[in-house]
Amino acid sequence: MVGAIILSVICILSQPRFELPVEEGASSAASVGWPEGESASLPDLRPGETADDRIENTSPVIETELLRTKYGFLPARGNSYRLTVSESGEYRVRADSAILRPYLIVRGGSGEVLAEDDFTHLQFLPEVVLQLDAGEVYRVEVASIYGDPGPYRVAVDRPTRPDEDLPAAALGYAESALAKVEEAQPDPSPALGIALHRLTFLLQQSGQLDPAIKVARRALAVREEVLGNHPDTATSAMMLGRQYQAKRSWAKALPCFERALAIKEVIYGSTHIEVADVLAKIALAQYYLRDYDAGRAVLEREIKVRDAVLDPDDLSIAMPLNSLGLVCKKLGDHESARRLYERAIRVRESHVGPEHPSLGTSLRNLGLLLEGRGEYAAAQVIFERLVRIDEKALDPEDPKLASSLECLASTLMYLSDYAAARQLVERVLRIHEKAFGPDHPKTAFSANLLGRILDSQGDKAGARLSYERAVRIREKTLGPDHFITAMSMSNLAGVLHSLGDHGTARPTASFSPKDCRRCGSKYRRKAVASRWSCARKRRPSRDFCPACSRDSSSRAQTRPT
């Protein structure tokens, strides 16, 4: 029963676009209107029945505009059926195959396409649901994407409520289908690649990343051997790259994306939207690998491709513009970053208006850039706009709103408007306490920021309470020797010193004794020297005593380049 309901999983990933003319002399089902008497010669497909059939290399070419646009690398071939219903109403048509990749089309009496699909049901079964009238004659077409031959199944029934256990059952069915394909075709074949790719997707959907990676590797190897530079090979390379991306294994994901790019460049050329989509993935991997120069070149190429094939203000250009802005900022090219953020904002505004939440990322990035350049008044304007947008779109206690409020409060602090900044941070603290609890790192961040504001206002006692709370949370969640804990300890030590509590300030300003990794001696690390940027640049000093740290710094400075 499960097999009849689930049929088989279908690959969900959108395939490359490449148009080839229909082979000369091949019959086609793409004509508008049916030849006289053709419908009577087609096999009947009735509601409640399942038809098992087979597509051959000589089967007619099946075409629609969407099918050619989406899967036009090779002509799709398939079979047609005559469908009539005795009662008007809503009907569901599904297709399935363990060997090939089906595409489903339903046409009206004049040959017009009423519905078509490749992966709607649970994102891996081709299915269409549509209203059919009694007495009318419809045409159901099942095509094999890229024209691969093989068996399939098509069924018509009434829609029912989805079975909540269907995804788990589908995973078991996919594993069973893979075993059947391996038994029938022990050597590498396109059918084996399809079965492996489907199983990879379902394992990923169920959160089983390690098994998914294992299967994805095999799927890619099979398709490399059998298909070579084929859209399915590129799809498997992208799938494997996404598995590594989900595990944050960027060094392993990058070669997968680069292999997919090489294939798509062969198929489509260097200026195609499919190429741009892969370039975006490559740039993402390079960003997290901190190869900013390479990432910048890739993003610039992606934007050039999109500008060439799309409208200059197409919404899809906004994301790479924002990404390139981030990379330029990392490289210190703030002027270019500013221009890119501003263009990304203009593109989104042209589509969604000036107050849409999708503007938030670019506005936040632009505001942080301006703040980092010391343009606090300009940053304040940006962050105030960001807060207005979030207050309209989000719940008053949404943590995302709290993030925007923090940005504005930080800028107000630079402008010495401590009273306004304090109100904002106290609101942020309440949001974080309610959303995450009193002992969460975000709550500690807000408490530490509030301590800084109170300290700047001269409220040393209030600042002490806030810093003590931040230290307690960070010691509990991050540990006493974490460099972020050191920031709060340093702030607390400064306030205690100002209050004249030197006895408490001295031990607060140091970590617990540590063993030097180099000489083995006991030492204490001063928290006051552990600011965020310094801690990242002087990471060895957190493991060595002061003498060994100075020796490490000296040798690092004289290291040949």
C-alpha positions as CSV (number, residue, x, y, z in Angstrom):
1,M,0.0,0.0,0.0
2,V,2.9,2.3,0.9
3,G,4.5,1.6,-2.4
4,A,1.3,2.5,-4.3
5,I,0.9,5.8,-2.3
6,I,4.5,6.9,-2.2
7,L,5.5,5.5,-5.6
8,S,9.1,6.7,-5.6
9,V,11.1,9.7,-4.6
10,I,11.9,12.2,-7.4
11,C,14.9,14.5,-7.4
12,I,13.9,17.9,-6.2
13,L,16.8,20.0,-7.4
14,S,16.1,22.4,-10.3
15,Q,18.0,21.2,-13.3
16,P,20.0,23.3,-15.8
17,R,18.5,25.2,-18.6
18,F,19.7,24.5,-22.1
19,E,17.5,24.4,-25.2
20,L,18.1,21.9,-28.0
21,P,15.9,21.6,-31.1
22,V,13.7,18.6,-31.4
23,E,15.3,15.9,-33.5
24,E,14.3,16.1,-37.1
25,G,11.7,13.4,-37.8
26,A,10.8,12.8,-34.1
27,S,7.2,12.9,-33.3
28,S,6.1,15.5,-30.8
29,A,3.2,15.9,-28.4
30,A,3.7,19.7,-28.2
31,S,1.2,20.7,-30.9
32,V,-1.7,22.9,-30.0
33,G,-4.8,20.8,-30.4
34,W,-5.0,17.1,-31.0
35,P,-5.0,15.5,-34.5
36,E,-8.5,14.3,-35.4
37,G,-9.1,10.8,-33.9
38,E,-5.8,10.8,-31.9
39,S,-7.5,10.9,-28.5
40,A,-9.5,7.8,-29.3
41,S,-6.3,5.8,-30.0
42,L,-4.7,6.7,-26.7
43,P,-4.8,4.2,-23.8
44,D,-7.4,5.1,-21.1
45,L,-6.5,6.3,-17.7
46,R,-9.3,6.2,-15.1
47,P,-9.6,7.5,-11.6
48,G,-8.7,4.9,-9.0
49,E,-6.5,3.0,-11.4
50,T,-2.7,2.7,-11.7
51,A,-1.0,2.2,-15.1
52,D,2.4,0.6,-15.3
53,D,4.2,1.4,-18.6
54,R,7.6,1.9,-20.1
55,I,9.3,4.7,-22.0
56,E,11.6,3.7,-24.9
57,N,14.3,5.4,-26.9
58,T,11.7,5.6,-29.7
59,S,8.9,7.1,-27.6
60,P,7.5,10.4,-28.8
61,V,9.2,13.7,-27.8
62,I,7.1,15.5,-25.1
63,E,7.4,19.3,-24.9
64,T,6.1,22.3,-23.0
65,E,7.6,25.7,-22.7
66,L,8.5,25.1,-19.0
67,L,9.9,21.6,-19.7
68,R,12.2,23.0,-22.4
69,T,13.3,25.9,-20.3
70,K,14.0,23.8,-17.2
71,Y,15.2,20.5,-18.5
72,G,16.1,21.2,-22.2
73,F,19.6,19.6,-22.1
74,L,18.2,16.6,-24.0
75,P,14.7,16.1,-25.5
76,A,12.2,14.5,-23.1
77,R,10.4,11.4,-24.4
78,G,7.3,9.8,-23.0
79,N,3.8,8.4,-23.4
80,S,0.3,9.9,-23.5
81,Y,-3.1,8.8,-22.0
82,R,-6.7,9.7,-22.5
83,L,-8.3,10.7,-19.2
84,T,-12.1,11.1,-18.6
85,V,-14.0,11.4,-15.3
86,S,-17.6,10.5,-14.6
87,E,-18.0,13.2,-11.8
88,S,-16.7,16.7,-11.9
89,G,-14.4,17.7,-9.0
90,E,-10.8,17.8,-7.8
91,Y,-8.4,15.1,-8.9
92,R,-4.8,14.2,-8.3
93,V,-2.4,12.7,-10.8
94,R,1.0,11.3,-9.8
95,A,3.9,9.6,-11.6
96,D,6.8,7.6,-10.4
97,S,9.8,5.5,-11.5
98,A,12.8,3.9,-9.8
99,I,14.8,4.0,-13.0
100,L,14.1,7.3,-14.7
101,R,13.0,10.8,-13.7
102,P,9.4,11.4,-14.7
103,Y,7.8,14.7,-15.6
104,L,4.0,15.0,-15.5
105,I,1.7,17.1,-17.8
106,V,-2.1,17.4,-18.0
107,R,-3.6,19.0,-21.1
108,G,-7.1,20.1,-22.0
109,G,-9.1,19.2,-25.1
110,S,-7.4,21.8,-27.3
111,G,-3.9,20.7,-26.3
112,E,-3.3,23.6,-23.8
113,V,-1.3,22.8,-20.7
114,L,-3.5,22.8,-17.6
115,A,-0.9,21.7,-15.2
116,E,2.7,20.2,-15.1
117,D,5.1,19.2,-12.4
118,D,8.2,17.3,-11.4
119,F,8.5,17.3,-7.6
120,T,5.5,18.9,-5.8
121,H,4.4,16.1,-3.5
122,L,6.6,16.1,-0.4
123,Q,9.2,17.8,-2.7
124,F,10.1,14.6,-4.4
125,L,7.0,13.2,-6.1
126,P,5.6,14.7,-9.4
127,E,2.0,15.5,-8.7
128,V,-0.7,17.8,-10.1
129,V,-4.0,18.5,-8.4
130,L,-6.7,20.2,-10.6
131,Q,-10.4,20.5,-11.3
132,L,-11.7,18.2,-14.0
133,D,-15.2,18.3,-15.6
134,A,-17.3,15.3,-16.4
135,G,-17.7,14.6,-20.1
136,E,-14.5,16.4,-21.0
137,V,-11.5,14.6,-22.5
138,Y,-8.1,15.3,-21.0
139,R,-4.6,14.2,-22.0
140,V,-2.0,13.0,-19.4
141,E,1.6,12.9,-20.5
142,V,4.4,11.2,-18.6
143,A,7.9,12.2,-19.9
144,S,11.3,11.0,-19.0
145,I,13.6,14.0,-18.3
146,Y,16.6,13.8,-20.7
147,G,14.9,10.9,-22.6
148,D,16.2,8.1,-20.5
149,P,14.3,4.8,-21.1
150,G,12.7,2.8,-18.3
151,P,9.5,1.7,-16.5
152,Y,7.2,4.1,-14.6
153,R,3.8,4.2,-13.0
154,V,1.0,6.8,-13.3
155,A,-2.1,7.0,-11.2
156,V,-5.2,9.2,-10.9
157,D,-7.2,9.5,-7.7
158,R,-9.0,11.9,-5.4
159,P,-6.8,14.1,-3.1
160,T,-6.6,12.9,0.5
161,R,-5.1,14.3,3.7
162,P,-1.3,13.9,3.7
163,D,0.0,11.0,5.8
164,E,2.2,12.4,8.6
165,D,4.4,9.3,8.5
166,L,4.9,9.6,4.7
167,P,8.4,11.1,4.8
168,A,9.7,8.2,7.0
169,A,8.0,5.7,4.8
170,A,9.4,7.4,1.7
171,L,13.0,7.0,3.1
172,G,12.4,3.3,3.5
173,Y,11.0,3.0,0.1
174,A,14.0,4.8,-1.4
175,E,16.4,2.4,0.3
176,S,14.3,-0.5,-1.1
177,A,14.3,1.0,-4.6
178,L,18.1,1.4,-4.4
179,A,18.5,-2.2,-3.5
180,K,16.3,-3.3,-6.4
181,V,18.3,-1.1,-8.9
182,E,21.6,-2.5,-7.6
183,E,20.3,-6.1,-8.0
184,A,19.0,-5.5,-11.5
185,Q,21.9,-3.4,-12.7
186,P,25.1,-4.2,-10.6
187,D,27.3,-2.0,-12.8
188,P,27.2,1.8,-12.7
189,S,24.3,3.2,-14.6
190,P,22.2,6.4,-14.9
191,A,19.4,4.6,-12.9
192,L,21.9,3.9,-10.1
193,G,22.8,7.5,-10.0
194,I,19.2,8.6,-9.8
195,A,18.5,6.1,-6.9
196,L,21.5,7.3,-5.0
197,H,20.8,10.9,-5.5
198,R,17.2,10.5,-4.3
199,L,18.3,8.7,-1.2
200,T,20.9,11.4,-0.5
201,F,18.2,14.0,-0.5
202,L,15.9,12.1,1.9
203,L,18.8,11.4,4.3
204,Q,19.6,15.1,4.3
205,Q,15.9,15.9,5.0
206,S,15.8,13.6,7.9
207,G,19.0,15.1,9.4
208,Q,21.3,12.2,8.7
209,L,24.2,14.2,7.3
210,D,27.0,11.6,7.6
211,P,25.1,8.8,5.8
212,A,23.9,11.5,3.3
213,I,27.5,12.5,2.5
214,K,28.5,8.8,2.1
215,V,25.7,8.2,-0.4
216,A,26.3,11.6,-2.2
217,R,29.9,10.7,-2.8
218,R,28.9,7.5,-4.4
219,A,26.2,9.2,-6.5
220,L,28.7,11.7,-7.8
221,A,31.3,9.0,-8.6
222,V,28.7,6.9,-10.5
223,R,27.5,9.9,-12.5
224,E,31.1,11.0,-13.2
225,E,31.8,7.6,-14.6
226,V,28.6,7.1,-16.6
227,L,27.5,10.6,-17.6
228,G,30.6,12.8,-17.5
229,N,29.8,16.5,-18.1
230,H,26.1,16.1,-17.7
231,P,23.6,18.3,-15.7
232,D,22.9,15.3,-13.4
233,T,26.6,15.2,-12.5
234,A,26.6,18.9,-11.7
235,T,23.5,18.4,-9.6
236,S,25.2,15.6,-7.6
237,A,28.3,17.7,-7.1
238,M,26.2,20.6,-5.8
239,M,24.3,18.2,-3.5
240,L,27.6,16.8,-2.0
241,G,28.8,20.4,-1.6
242,R,25.6,21.3,0.3
243,Q,26.1,18.3,2.6
244,Y,29.6,19.6,3.5
245,Q,28.2,23.1,3.8
246,A,25.6,21.9,6.4
247,K,28.5,20.5,8.4
248,R,30.5,23.7,8.0
249,S,33.2,21.7,6.1
250,W,33.9,24.5,3.7
251,A,37.3,23.2,2.5
252,K,35.5,20.0,1.3
253,A,32.5,21.9,-0.1
254,L,34.5,24.2,-2.3
255,P,35.9,21.5,-4.7
256,C,32.4,20.2,-5.1
257,F,31.0,23.6,-6.1
258,E,34.0,24.2,-8.4
259,R,33.4,20.8,-10.2
260,A,29.7,21.8,-10.7
261,L,30.9,25.2,-12.1
262,A,33.2,23.5,-14.6
263,I,30.4,21.2,-15.9
264,K,27.9,24.1,-16.2
265,E,30.4,26.2,-18.1
266,V,30.9,23.4,-20.6
267,I,27.1,23.0,-21.0
268,Y,25.9,26.7,-21.0
269,G,29.0,28.9,-21.4
270,S,30.4,31.3,-19.0
271,T,27.5,33.8,-19.0
272,H,24.4,31.9,-17.9
273,I,22.2,32.3,-14.9
274,E,23.0,28.7,-13.8
275,V,26.7,29.6,-13.7
276,A,25.9,32.6,-11.6
277,D,24.1,30.4,-9.0
278,V,27.1,28.2,-8.6
279,L,29.4,31.2,-8.4
280,A,27.4,32.3,-5.4
281,K,28.1,29.1,-3.6
282,I,31.8,29.2,-4.4
283,A,32.0,32.8,-3.0
284,L,30.3,31.7,0.2
285,A,32.8,28.9,0.7
286,Q,35.7,31.2,0.0
287,Y,34.3,33.8,2.5
288,Y,34.2,31.3,5.3
289,L,37.7,30.1,4.4
290,R,38.8,33.7,4.6
291,D,40.0,33.8,1.1
292,Y,38.6,37.3,0.6
293,D,40.5,38.2,-2.5
294,A,39.3,35.1,-4.4
295,G,35.8,35.6,-3.0
296,R,35.8,39.2,-4.3
297,A,36.8,38.1,-7.8
298,V,34.1,35.4,-7.9
299,L,31.3,37.7,-6.6
300,E,32.3,40.4,-9.2
301,R,32.0,37.8,-11.9
302,E,28.6,36.6,-10.6
303,I,27.3,40.2,-10.6
304,K,28.6,40.7,-14.1
305,V,26.8,37.6,-15.3
306,R,23.5,38.6,-13.6
307,D,23.8,42.2,-15.0
308,A,24.3,40.7,-18.5
309,V,21.3,38.3,-18.5
310,L,18.9,40.0,-16.1
311,D,17.6,43.5,-15.7
312,P,20.1,45.7,-13.7
313,D,17.6,46.1,-10.9
314,D,16.5,42.4,-10.8
315,L,15.9,41.4,-7.2
316,S,18.3,38.5,-7.4
317,I,21.2,40.9,-7.8
318,A,20.7,42.4,-4.3
319,M,22.1,39.4,-2.5
320,P,25.5,39.2,-4.3
321,L,25.8,43.0,-4.0
322,N,25.4,42.6,-0.3
323,S,27.8,39.7,-0.1
324,L,30.4,41.6,-2.2
325,G,30.0,44.5,0.2
326,L,30.9,42.3,3.1
327,V,34.0,41.0,1.3
328,C,35.1,44.5,0.4
329,K,34.7,45.6,4.0
330,K,36.9,42.7,5.1
331,L,39.5,43.8,2.6
332,G,39.4,47.4,3.9
333,D,37.8,48.8,0.7
334,H,35.1,50.7,2.6
335,E,34.2,53.0,-0.3
336,S,33.4,50.1,-2.6
337,A,31.5,48.4,0.2
338,R,29.4,51.5,0.8
339,R,28.5,51.7,-2.9
340,L,27.5,48.1,-3.0
341,Y,25.3,48.3,0.1
342,E,23.6,51.4,-1.2
343,R,22.9,49.7,-4.6
344,A,21.5,46.6,-2.9
345,I,19.2,48.8,-0.9
346,R,18.0,50.7,-4.1
347,V,17.4,47.4,-5.9
348,R,15.3,46.0,-3.0
349,E,13.4,49.3,-2.7
350,S,12.5,49.3,-6.3
351,H,10.7,45.9,-5.8
352,V,9.3,46.0,-2.3
353,G,9.3,49.7,-1.2
354,P,11.3,51.6,1.4
355,E,9.8,49.9,4.5
356,H,10.1,46.2,3.7
357,P,11.8,43.8,6.2
358,S,14.0,42.4,3.4
359,L,16.0,45.7,3.5
360,G,17.2,44.9,7.0
361,T,20.4,43.0,6.2
362,S,21.8,45.7,3.8
363,L,20.7,48.5,6.1
364,R,22.4,46.8,9.1
365,N,25.6,46.2,7.1
366,L,25.6,49.8,5.8
367,G,25.1,51.2,9.3
368,L,27.9,49.1,10.8
369,L,30.2,50.2,8.0
370,L,29.4,53.9,8.7
371,E,29.8,53.4,12.4
372,G,33.2,51.7,11.9
373,R,34.3,54.7,9.8
374,G,33.3,57.1,12.5
375,E,30.3,58.5,10.6
376,Y,28.1,58.2,13.6
377,A,25.4,60.6,12.6
378,A,24.9,58.9,9.3
379,A,24.9,55.5,11.0
380,Q,22.3,56.8,13.5
381,V,19.9,57.6,10.5
382,I,20.4,54.2,9.0
383,F,19.8,52.3,12.3
384,E,16.8,54.5,13.2
385,R,15.3,53.5,9.8
386,L,16.1,49.8,10.5
387,V,14.4,50.0,13.9
388,R,11.3,51.6,12.4
389,I,11.0,48.8,9.8
390,D,11.5,46.0,12.4
391,E,9.0,47.6,14.8
392,K,6.4,47.5,12.1
393,A,7.1,44.0,10.9
394,L,8.1,42.2,14.1
395,D,6.6,41.4,17.5
396,P,7.7,44.0,20.1
397,E,9.6,41.2,21.9
398,D,11.3,39.6,18.9
399,P,15.1,39.0,19.3
400,K,15.7,40.3,15.8
401,L,14.2,43.7,16.9
402,A,16.5,43.6,19.9
403,S,19.5,43.2,17.5
404,S,18.5,46.4,15.7
405,L,18.0,48.2,18.9
406,E,21.5,47.2,20.0
407,C,23.0,48.7,16.8
408,L,21.2,52.0,17.4
409,A,22.2,52.0,21.1
410,S,25.9,51.4,20.2
411,T,25.9,54.4,17.8
412,L,24.2,56.6,20.3
413,M,26.9,55.7,22.8
414,Y,29.5,57.0,20.3
415,L,27.5,60.2,20.1
416,S,27.5,60.4,23.9
417,D,23.7,60.2,24.0
418,Y,23.9,57.8,27.0
419,A,20.3,58.5,28.2
420,A,18.8,57.4,24.9
421,A,21.2,54.5,24.6
422,R,20.3,53.3,28.2
423,Q,16.6,53.2,27.4
424,L,17.2,51.1,24.3
425,V,19.6,48.6,26.1
426,E,17.3,48.2,29.0
427,R,14.6,47.3,26.5
428,V,17.0,44.9,24.7
429,L,17.8,43.3,28.1
430,R,14.1,42.6,28.8
431,I,13.6,41.1,25.4
432,H,16.6,38.8,25.8
433,E,15.6,37.7,29.3
434,K,12.2,36.8,28.1
435,A,13.3,35.1,24.8
436,F,16.4,33.3,26.1
437,G,16.3,33.3,29.9
438,P,18.3,35.1,32.5
439,D,21.5,33.1,32.1
440,H,21.9,33.2,28.3
441,P,25.0,34.6,26.5
442,K,22.8,37.2,24.7
443,T,21.5,38.3,28.1
444,A,25.2,38.6,29.3
445,F,26.0,40.8,26.2
446,S,23.1,43.1,27.0
447,A,24.1,43.3,30.7
448,N,27.7,44.1,29.8
449,L,26.5,46.8,27.3
450,L,24.3,48.3,30.0
451,G,27.2,48.3,32.4
452,R,29.3,50.3,29.9
453,I,26.5,52.9,29.5
454,L,26.1,53.2,33.3
455,D,29.8,53.5,33.7
456,S,29.9,56.3,31.1
457,Q,27.1,58.1,33.0
458,G,29.0,57.9,36.2
459,D,26.7,55.4,37.8
460,K,29.5,53.1,39.1
461,A,27.4,51.2,41.5
462,G,24.9,50.3,38.7
463,A,27.7,49.5,36.3
464,R,29.2,47.1,38.9
465,L,25.9,45.2,39.2
466,S,25.6,44.9,35.5
467,Y,29.2,43.8,35.0
468,E,29.0,41.3,37.8
469,R,25.9,39.8,36.2
470,A,27.7,39.6,32.8
471,V,30.7,37.9,34.4
472,R,28.5,35.3,36.3
473,I,26.7,34.3,33.1
474,R,29.8,34.2,31.0
475,E,31.7,32.2,33.6
476,K,28.8,29.7,33.7
477,T,28.2,29.5,29.9
478,L,31.7,30.1,28.4
479,G,34.0,29.3,31.3
480,P,36.3,31.5,33.5
481,D,39.2,31.3,31.0
482,H,37.3,32.4,27.9
483,F,38.5,35.7,26.3
484,I,34.9,37.0,26.1
485,T,34.6,36.5,29.9
486,A,37.9,38.4,30.1
487,M,36.2,41.5,28.6
488,S,33.5,41.6,31.3
489,M,36.1,40.9,34.0
490,S,38.2,43.8,32.7
491,N,35.2,46.1,32.8
492,L,34.3,45.0,36.3
493,A,37.9,45.4,37.5
494,G,37.9,49.0,36.2
495,V,34.7,49.9,38.0
496,L,35.8,48.3,41.2
497,H,39.1,50.3,41.0
498,S,37.1,53.5,40.6
499,L,35.0,52.6,43.6
500,G,38.2,52.2,45.7
501,D,37.7,48.4,46.1
502,H,41.2,47.6,45.1
503,G,41.3,44.3,47.1
504,T,38.5,42.9,45.0
505,A,39.6,44.4,41.8
506,R,43.0,42.7,41.8
507,P,41.9,39.1,41.7
508,T,39.0,40.0,39.4
509,A,41.4,41.2,36.8
510,S,43.2,37.9,36.5
511,F,42.4,34.4,35.4
512,S,43.0,31.3,37.6
513,P,46.5,30.0,37.5
514,K,47.5,28.2,34.3
515,D,50.3,25.9,33.2
516,C,52.4,27.3,30.4
517,R,52.4,25.0,27.5
518,R,56.1,25.7,26.7
519,C,57.9,25.9,30.1
520,G,55.3,24.4,32.4
521,S,55.5,27.2,35.0
522,K,52.3,28.6,36.7
523,Y,51.1,32.0,35.6
524,R,48.1,34.2,35.7
525,R,46.7,35.9,32.5
526,K,45.6,39.5,32.9
527,A,42.0,40.0,31.8
528,V,42.7,43.7,31.0
529,A,44.8,42.6,28.1
530,S,42.1,40.4,26.5
531,R,40.1,42.7,24.3
532,W,38.3,40.9,21.5
533,S,40.6,41.9,18.6
534,C,43.7,41.5,20.7
535,A,42.6,38.1,21.9
536,R,42.2,36.9,18.4
537,K,45.5,38.2,17.1
538,R,47.5,37.1,20.2
539,R,45.8,33.7,20.7
540,P,49.2,32.0,21.7
541,S,49.5,34.3,24.7
542,R,46.5,32.6,26.3
543,D,48.4,29.4,26.4
544,F,51.9,30.6,27.3
545,C,53.3,32.5,30.3
546,P,54.3,36.1,29.7
547,A,57.9,35.3,29.0
548,C,57.1,32.6,26.5
549,S,54.4,34.8,24.9
550,R,56.9,37.6,24.4
551,D,59.3,35.1,22.8
552,S,56.5,33.9,20.5
553,S,55.6,37.4,19.5
554,S,59.2,38.2,18.8
555,R,59.7,35.2,16.6
556,A,56.4,35.8,14.8
557,Q,57.4,39.3,13.9
558,T,60.7,38.1,12.4
559,R,59.2,35.2,10.5
560,P,60.1,35.5,6.8
561,T,57.3,36.2,4.4
